[in-house]
Amino acid sequence: MAIQEIGDVEICGFAACVPSKIEENEHLDLFQNFGQYEKFALHTGVERRRVASEGQTASDLCLEAAEKLLKELGWEKEDNGSI
């Protein structure tokens, strides 16, 4: 495990954004029957997933999270990073 120390740095907050659409994995064509889905869900813990809208990209989600974070911190986009 790599450990690195950086002085005079403070984490002021973090944000995340996921797609709003949720699909249940039990309906995937991947599983031939409900038993296969149950075994998959039991072993992985994954019962559903978030699905991006048509044309939505990871950068769209990142932008939404960044804008949310700026708003919550009360920072302006035009600020040069000084606190």
Secondary structure, DSSP 4 states (H G I P E B T S, - for coil): ------TT-----------SEEEEGGG-TT-SSHHHHHHHHHHH---EEEEPPTT--HHHHHHHHHHHHHHHHT--TT--S--
